[in-house]
Amino acid sequence: MVGESSTEPNGRPGGGSAKERKSFLLRLDPAVHDALARWAADELRSTNAQIDFLLRSALADAGRLPKDATRPRGRGRPRAGD
């Protein structure tokens, strides 16, 4: 209903724990997706990681990146034990 706040399984309103990741469907023009995929490959990232990187950069540039946002995982394969 309108006006009701939603809560996540962890009880926090609208948020999530630091380890949870939100999933959602994103519809893109095929040419835009192809350009993102090429750019991601050039930077040794997955397309998903490239989109995350670009969104974080845009939020930071606009002064809207939340202070409690988790840092993205580094590039490449995780080290053994990570």
Secondary structure, DSSP 8 states (H G I E B T S, - for coil): -TT---B-TTS-BS---TT----------HHHHHHHHHHHHHTT--HHHHHHHHHHHHHHHTT-S-TT------SSS--TT-
